[in-house]
């Protein structure tokens, strides 16, 4: 007789993604991962967990400057040179169906946007928040350093005004952001996007979808082995959990 006794098994494998809203490769990486998971047979048993990261925690808001201007000043180059440097990134974005408008993108500190993402995660809306914020920044040129903008974006994905204001004014979600950043340092993350599959395998950067698919298959296969129930192949005299031995 075969009896399954391990009913309390995990239902989904986790894929954790460290990302910053201001990172152009993070949005591209999101699209490439989505292309991979759409082809993956076990996609219903995979859960994405978004993790906060800040490429530059010290960045000062400059709503009057776009990305081209900011980089030109920071690197000591001309505006035209800055535009030229971004051409490859724009082409990469276009190849996965994304529109990048760096002439509209507003320089802001992403910390409060990450607070909003942390709130969204508690409602099962982490992916929706990431998508909304990426598009707002790279395509629409919205200033996510502005709380009114964050309020509008949060409400658009289903969060309430009360909860959004709480998230942006209390320390709780700020602590969650800092915890993610600290965890990233502990596991050696020094750039984003950074994907961790079942805490066993990692992929760094906006890799092609085929790379993500191969890692999904490998990690999921390993994960499945740990989810197999214990099978009792033979039985004999034994005491039960209530102490009955007769």
C-alpha positions as CSV (number, residue, x, y, z in Angstrom):
1,X,0.0,0.0,0.0
2,X,1.2,3.5,-0.8
3,X,0.1,6.4,1.5
4,X,0.8,10.1,0.9
5,X,1.5,11.7,4.3
6,X,3.1,15.0,3.4
7,X,0.2,17.3,2.7
8,X,1.7,20.5,4.0
9,X,4.0,21.1,1.0
10,X,4.8,24.5,-0.6
11,X,2.4,25.2,-3.5
12,X,4.6,27.5,-5.6
13,X,8.3,28.0,-6.3
14,X,9.5,31.6,-5.7
15,X,11.4,33.8,-8.1
16,X,12.7,36.9,-6.3
17,X,13.6,39.9,-8.4
18,X,15.6,42.8,-7.0
19,X,14.9,45.9,-9.1
20,X,14.9,49.7,-9.1
21,X,12.3,51.7,-11.0
22,X,15.0,54.0,-12.4
23,X,16.9,51.0,-14.0
24,X,16.2,50.7,-17.7
25,X,17.4,47.2,-17.8
26,X,15.0,46.2,-15.1
27,X,12.0,46.9,-17.2
28,X,13.6,45.1,-20.2
29,X,14.5,42.2,-17.9
30,X,10.9,42.0,-16.7
31,X,9.7,41.7,-20.3
32,X,12.2,39.0,-21.1
33,X,11.3,37.0,-17.9
34,X,7.6,37.4,-18.8
35,X,8.3,36.0,-22.3
36,X,10.0,33.0,-20.7
37,X,7.4,32.3,-18.1
38,X,4.7,32.4,-20.8
39,X,6.3,29.4,-22.4
40,X,6.9,27.5,-19.2
41,X,4.6,24.6,-18.5
42,X,4.8,25.0,-14.7
43,X,4.0,28.7,-14.7
44,X,1.0,28.3,-12.4
45,X,3.4,27.0,-9.8
46,X,5.8,29.9,-9.9
47,X,5.4,33.0,-7.8
48,X,7.3,36.3,-8.4
49,X,8.3,38.3,-5.4
50,X,9.6,41.8,-6.2
51,X,12.4,43.2,-4.0
52,X,13.4,46.8,-3.6
53,X,16.8,48.1,-4.6
54,X,18.2,51.6,-5.1
55,X,21.0,52.2,-7.5
56,X,21.6,55.6,-6.0
57,X,20.0,56.2,-2.6
58,X,21.5,59.7,-2.4
59,X,20.1,61.0,-5.7
60,X,18.4,64.4,-5.3
61,X,15.1,65.2,-7.1
62,X,15.5,67.3,-10.2
63,X,12.1,67.6,-11.7
64,X,13.3,70.2,-14.2
65,X,15.9,67.8,-15.7
66,X,15.4,64.8,-17.9
67,X,17.7,61.8,-18.0
68,X,19.8,63.1,-20.9
69,X,20.5,66.4,-19.1
70,X,21.3,64.6,-15.8
71,X,23.8,62.2,-17.3
72,X,25.4,65.0,-19.4
73,X,26.1,67.0,-16.3
74,X,27.1,64.1,-14.2
75,X,29.5,62.7,-16.8
76,X,30.8,66.0,-18.1
77,X,29.6,65.5,-21.6
78,X,27.4,67.3,-24.1
79,X,23.6,66.7,-24.3
80,X,24.1,65.2,-27.8
81,X,26.7,62.7,-26.4
82,X,24.3,61.7,-23.7
83,X,21.5,61.1,-26.2
84,X,23.9,58.9,-28.2
85,X,24.8,56.9,-25.2
86,X,21.2,55.9,-24.7
87,X,20.5,54.8,-28.2
88,X,21.4,51.2,-27.6
89,X,19.2,51.0,-24.5
90,X,16.2,52.5,-26.4
91,X,16.8,49.9,-29.2
92,X,16.8,47.1,-26.6
93,X,13.6,48.4,-25.1
94,X,12.0,48.6,-28.6
95,X,13.0,45.0,-29.3
96,X,10.7,43.8,-26.4
97,X,7.9,46.2,-27.2
98,X,8.7,49.0,-24.8
99,X,8.9,52.7,-25.5
100,X,11.6,54.7,-23.7
101,X,11.4,58.5,-23.7
102,X,14.5,59.6,-21.8
103,X,13.8,63.2,-22.9
104,X,10.7,63.0,-20.6
105,X,12.0,60.9,-17.8
106,X,12.2,63.0,-14.6
107,X,15.1,62.6,-12.2
108,X,13.7,61.6,-8.7
109,X,14.6,59.5,-5.7
110,X,12.9,56.1,-6.0
111,X,12.6,55.4,-2.3
112,X,9.0,56.4,-1.9
113,X,8.0,54.5,-5.1
114,X,9.5,51.4,-3.4
115,X,7.3,52.1,-0.4
116,X,4.3,52.0,-2.7
117,X,5.5,48.7,-4.2
118,X,5.9,47.2,-0.7
119,X,2.3,48.2,0.1
120,X,1.1,46.7,-3.2
121,X,2.9,43.4,-2.4
122,X,0.7,43.0,0.7
123,X,-2.4,43.1,-1.6
124,X,-1.0,40.8,-4.3
125,X,-0.4,43.7,-6.6
126,X,3.4,43.8,-6.6
127,X,3.8,43.1,-10.3
128,X,1.0,45.6,-11.2
129,X,2.8,48.3,-9.2
130,X,6.2,47.6,-10.9
131,X,4.6,47.7,-14.3
132,X,2.7,50.9,-13.6
133,X,5.8,52.7,-12.2
134,X,8.1,51.5,-14.9
135,X,5.8,52.8,-17.6
136,X,5.1,56.1,-15.7
137,X,8.9,56.8,-15.5
138,X,10.3,55.5,-18.8
139,X,7.4,56.1,-21.2
140,X,5.1,58.8,-19.7
141,X,7.7,61.0,-18.0
142,X,5.8,61.1,-14.7
143,X,7.6,62.3,-11.5
144,X,7.3,59.4,-9.0
145,X,9.1,61.6,-6.4
146,X,5.8,63.5,-6.2
147,X,3.3,61.9,-3.7
148,X,0.3,63.1,-5.7
149,X,1.7,61.1,-8.7
150,X,2.2,58.1,-6.5
151,X,-1.3,58.4,-5.2
152,X,-2.7,58.4,-8.7
153,X,-0.6,55.5,-9.8
154,X,-1.4,53.5,-6.7
155,X,-5.2,54.1,-7.0
156,X,-5.0,53.0,-10.7
157,X,-3.9,49.5,-9.7
158,X,-6.5,49.2,-6.9
159,X,-4.9,50.5,-3.8
160,X,-6.9,52.9,-1.6
161,X,-6.0,56.5,-0.9
162,X,-5.9,55.9,2.8
163,X,-3.4,53.0,2.5
164,X,-1.2,54.8,0.1
165,X,-1.0,57.9,2.3
166,X,-0.2,55.6,5.2
167,X,2.6,53.8,3.3
168,X,4.2,57.1,2.2
169,X,4.1,58.7,5.7
170,X,4.8,55.8,8.1
171,X,8.1,53.9,8.8
172,X,6.7,50.4,8.3
173,X,7.1,50.2,4.5
174,X,10.3,52.2,4.6
175,X,11.6,49.5,6.9
176,X,10.6,46.8,4.3
177,X,12.4,48.7,1.6
178,X,15.6,48.9,3.7
179,X,15.3,45.2,4.6
180,X,15.2,44.2,0.9
181,X,18.3,46.4,0.2
182,X,20.1,44.9,3.2
183,X,19.2,41.4,2.1
184,X,20.6,42.2,-1.4
185,X,23.9,43.2,0.1
186,X,24.0,40.0,2.2
187,X,23.6,37.7,-0.9
188,X,26.0,39.7,-3.0
189,X,23.7,41.7,-5.3
190,X,25.7,44.7,-6.7
191,X,23.5,45.5,-9.7
192,X,20.0,45.0,-10.9
193,X,17.9,43.4,-12.2
194,X,18.9,40.4,-10.2
195,X,16.7,37.2,-10.3
196,X,16.9,34.5,-7.7
197,X,15.2,31.2,-8.4
198,X,14.2,29.1,-5.4
199,X,17.2,30.6,-3.5
200,X,19.4,28.2,-5.5
201,X,20.1,29.9,-8.8
202,X,20.6,33.5,-9.8
203,X,20.5,35.4,-13.1
204,X,22.0,38.9,-13.3
205,X,20.9,41.5,-15.8
206,X,18.4,41.7,-18.6
207,X,19.2,38.3,-20.1
208,X,17.4,36.9,-23.2
209,X,14.2,35.1,-22.5
210,X,15.8,31.7,-23.5
211,X,18.2,32.1,-20.6
212,X,15.4,32.7,-18.1
213,X,13.5,29.7,-19.6
214,X,16.5,27.4,-19.1
215,X,17.0,28.5,-15.5
216,X,13.2,28.2,-14.8
217,X,13.3,24.6,-16.1
218,X,16.4,23.7,-14.0
219,X,15.3,25.3,-10.8
220,X,11.7,24.1,-11.1
221,X,12.9,20.5,-11.7
222,X,15.0,20.7,-8.5
223,X,12.1,22.3,-6.6
224,X,9.7,19.6,-7.6
225,X,11.9,16.9,-6.2
226,X,11.7,18.6,-2.8
227,X,7.9,18.7,-3.0
228,X,7.4,14.9,-3.6
229,X,5.3,13.4,-0.7
230,X,6.8,10.6,1.4
231,X,5.4,7.3,0.3
232,X,5.0,4.5,2.9
233,X,5.8,1.3,1.1
234,X,5.4,-1.1,4.0
235,X,3.6,-0.9,7.4
236,X,3.9,-2.7,10.7
237,X,3.0,-2.4,14.4
238,X,3.3,1.3,15.5
239,X,2.0,3.8,18.0
240,X,-0.2,6.7,16.7
241,X,0.2,10.4,17.6
242,X,-2.4,10.1,20.3
243,X,-0.2,7.5,22.2
244,X,-2.3,4.5,21.2
245,X,-0.2,1.4,20.9
246,X,-2.8,-1.3,21.0
